[in-house]
Amino acid sequence: MALIKSISGIRGTIGGKVGEGLSPVDVVKFASAYGSWVLDHSENRKIVIGRDARLSGKMVSNLVASTLQGLGIDVIDLGLSTTPTVELAVPMEKAGGGIILTASHNPIQWNALKLLNHQGEFISAQEGQDILARAESEDFEFAEIRKLGKYIQINDYMDKHIQHVLNLELVDVDAIKARKFKVVVDAVNSTGGIVVPKLLEALGVEVIEKMFCEPTGDFPHNPEPLPEHLRDISAKLEKGNFDLGIVVDPDVDRLAFVNEDGSPFGEEYTLVAVADYVLSKTPGNTVSNLSSTRALRDITEKHGGVYHAAAVGEVNVVNQMKAVNAVIGGEGNGGVIYPTSHYGRDALVGIGLFLTHLAKTGKSISRLRATYPGYFISKNKIELTPELNVDKILSEIKTKYKNHEINEIDGVKIEFEKEWVHLRKSNTEPIIRIYSESQSEATAEHLAQKIIQDIKEIVNSTVI
């Protein structure tokens, strides 16, 4: 069992004892803490909630809604929804905040409460600490019988989200229609299976082949949209009958594409391609996190802009985007943040912008990919165990590579001439992430394995 408290929200596995996983008691406690925080920081006694389709979603949603009502807060329940849909709904409903019930890319046994402020953006680290302190002290007071909150269901917000995408100036529906795209969609049996095909139909995509689009929450494969998890859609595309594949995670804030021959476009290049299009129309600055590809920097500089790096975590990227007035940004995990729309990762906005870009180039998706700088990222992880002292490991790695440029904004990132390695403790899983990048796939993998070996030596010397 696991329970992780971070700037990404309260995330845990379902089942087990109180405090050891995301039990009903923990859900109520953290929902109470968040609700009381909203009441102290907003005059709007309304909170928007929505969930992905995972199996525990309805149970967790009922607990959260009832708890908020018990605090005297009106609950606007979007039901099956997406993370970016809830983000858009919060300011549209003039609510004091929002909760998305999703564990994003985590496997089926996980769920989470992802917390938003009144702008529909993720709360800050300091605000998160305030909420955690309230939960720990149980510093909340429930409403009397005649002051209980109302419960309101609104079921058409995904349609509003689609219309929002269609209204974006840089989304060209006529150009997309003219290309007569044939697309395969893998939505991992979550809410993307509802909204992505509807968006594609509205964009004028000619053929839409659905794979795993029934929102049963029974994930047919690991829900993280990585190439090793996408063999089914790749096999379908290999037959040569479609122009591209579109893959989203359970809460539809991550976006990956598959080429017409079944090869991966690369989730790192989702943001690169969208940024290339946006920068060609609206030149400016860009931001991604430290673990994202150098290719975004190259594309930004090609268009005359300045690239900036941020610590990992959507709220950190958003803060940096605001600070440098970035026109596009996001994360290399397929997360596109387009401020003209809103400050949140949004796969639907990403699809609209990407398909417009692809349509206007006249290229196949694989030929479009070939126009971008060729970098390879090796993504590895080490499971955290009691003997692993993360701070000590990072300190010793920093000392070992002190002759190289080191960035300590988030963990330790070591810069070599044309490569980098980034080590950091995950905010969402009990692991250390080790990402490395090079223009050579073999070199990227070698760098990662070298760092992993360094960590093993540090751990062994500590144990001895």
C-alpha positions, -999 to +999 in steps of 0.1 A: +000+000+000+012+035-007+001+071+001+020+100-014+014+136-005+029+162-029+023+193-050+006+169-074-021+161-049-029+132-026-022+100-044-024+064-032-034+028-037-070+017-029-074-006+001-054-014+032-052+004+066-059+041+072-028+062+065-011+034+045-031+039+013-060+060-001-086+046+023-121+061+025-110+077+058-080+094+041-102+106+012-126+123+037-098+138+057-080+153+028-112+165+011-122+181+044-088+199+046-090+211+011-126+223+014-118+242+046-089+258+028-111+269-001-136+284+024-108+305+040-095+317+006-125+323-016-159+339-013-172+313-038-186+284-018-185+261-048-161+234-059-160+216-092-152+179-092-147+154-120-132+120-124-116+096-149-131+062-154-109+041-131-127+014-111-125+033-078-136+066-092-173+065-084-166+055-048-140+082-043-162+108-060-191+101-037-169+104-006-155+137-018-188+152-028-205+143+005-176+156+025-176+190+007-214+192+012-209+185+048-186+216+050-214+237+035-199+238+000-219+235-032-205+207-053-207+209-091-200+173-103-190+169-140-190+131-136-168+113-161-145+141-172-108+150-179-083+169-160-082+199-184-120+199-186-122+204-149-095+231-151-116+250-177-148+245-157-136+260-124-134+297-137-163+292-160-185+282-130-168+309-108-159+282-083-135+285-054-116+255-066-117+221-082-107+185-075-099+160-102-102+124-091-075+106-111-042+090-106-032+100-141-008+075-157-007+053-126-020+017-128-055+006-119-051+002-082-042+039-077-064+070-074-058+106-063-072+140-054-056+166-077-063+200-063-070+233-081-073+269-071-100+293-082-083+299-115-085+262-124-047+258-119-029+235-096-023+248-061+012+260-051+036+240-029+029+264+000-008+260-004-004+223-005+016+223+027-012+244+043-038+218+033-016+189+045-012+206+079-050+210+082-055+174+074-029+164+100-045+185+127-080+179+115-085+216+116-119+218+099-155+224+110-186+210+094-218+228+086-251+226+105-281+208+090-297+239+072-263+250+058-253+218+040-240+223+005-260+216-026-251+188-051-254+198-088-246+176-118-235+190-152-229+165-179-219+186-210-186+201-200-166+179-224-187+192-252-179+228-240-143+218-239-145+206-275-161+239-286-133+257-267-107+239-288-126+247-321-127+283-311-089+286-308-075+309-335-046+286-344-069+255-348-079+254-385-108+230-389-109+236-427-073+226-431-078+194-411-109+185-430-091+189-463-064+164-454-091+137-448-071+121-420-076+085-410-069+081-373-067+054-347-074+063-310-062+044-279-079+059-249-070+031-224-107+026-216-110+059-198-127+092-204-105+100-235-126+073-252-156+096-249-141+130-257-112+123-282-134+107-309-160+134-305-133+161-309-119+143-340-153+142-355-158+179-349-124+186-365-135+168-396-113+137-394-126+113-420-120+080-404-118+074-366-109+038-355-115+033-318-093+011-296-100+008-259-125+036-259-152+022-236-149+041-203-149+010-181-118+019-162-105-016-168-071-006-184-061-031-212-025-022-208-002+000-186-019+034-189+013+054-193+015+062-230+050+049-236+060+029-268+064-004-249+027-001-238+013+006-272+019-025-292-018-030-301-022+004-318+013+001-334+003-032-349-029-018-364-009+012-379+017-012-393-009-024-418-008+009-436-044+019-435-042+050-413-024+083-412-015+083-375-024+071-341-034+092-311-029+080-275-040+097-243-036+087-206-067+081-183-073+118-174-064+131-209-036+156-200-009+136-217-007+131-255+013+108-277+013+101-314+021+070-334+034+073-370+016+058-400+040+029-400+035+020-364+067+036-351+065+060-322+065+097-329+079+101-294+060+117-265+089+141-260+082+154-295+045+161-289+054+194-273+082+201-298+059+198-328+031+218-313+056+245-302+070+246-337+036+254-351+026+279-323+060+297-326+057+300-364+025+320-358+032+337-325+070+340-318+080+341-281+095+322-253+090+285-242+094+265-210+097+228-203+109+209-173+145+198-167+137+162-178+125+172-212+143+170-245+168+197-258+148+197-291+124+223-277+153+246-270+165+241-306+131+248-321+126+279-299+159+294-309+152+286-346+121+309-342+140+336-324+127+329-289+143+320-256+140+286-239+137+283-201+139+252-179+117+246-148+116+221-120+095+190-128+058+194-119+031+212-138+028+240-112+065+247-116+063+248-153+033+271-152+050+295-127+080+297-150+058+302-181+041+332-164+074+346-153+089+347-188+056+352-206+060+320-226+036+314-256+038+276-253+053+252-228+047+219-210+065+187-202+082+160-223+057+134-211+033+146-238+020+175-217+011+206-238+003+239-220-010+266-242-017+298-223-041+312-249-063+284-238-055+279-201-025+271-179-029+234-178-017+203-197-044+196-223-044+167-247-075+181-266-059+214-272-027+196-282-046+174-307-063+205-323-029+223-327-010+193-339-035+182-365-036+217-379+002+218-380+003+183-397-024+193-422-007+226-432+027+210-437+013+184-462+037+159-448+031+124-434+036+123-396+068+103-399+082+129-424+072+157-400+091+139-372+122+137-393+123+175-396+131+178-359+165+175-341+172+139-334+176+132-296+171+101-277+160+099-240+165+069-219+140+068-190+149+046-160+139+043-124+150+028-092+124+016-066+128+033-032+137+010-004+145+017+033+182+016+027+181+043+000+190+077+014+180+099-016+196+131-003+229+113+003+228+097-032+222+130-049+249+147-029+275+121-037+266+121-074+270+158-074+304+155-059+315+128-083+306+150-113+316+183-098+337+192-129+306+193-151+278+218-152+252+209-126+217+222-122+201+217-087+167+233-093+151+199-090+173+170-079+206+169-098+210+174-136+245+169-150+252+186-183+278+171-206+288+185-240+258+172-260+242+150-233+226+153-199+215+131-170+188+141-146+181+123-112+152+132-090+128+117-066+093+113-081+064+134-068+039+107-077+056+073-071+081+058-046+109+059-071+140+078-082+137+088-118+169+087-140+166+104-174+194+108-198+195+123-233+220+121-262+219+123-300+228+086-298+204+061-283+232+039-272+250+068-255+218+079-237+213+043-224+250+040-215+248+073-195+218+061-176+233+027-167+265+045-156+246+066-132+226+036-120+259+018-113+271+048-094+240+047-072+245+010-065+280+017-054+269+045-031+242+023-016+265-006-011+292+015+006+265+030+029+252-005+039+287-018+046 
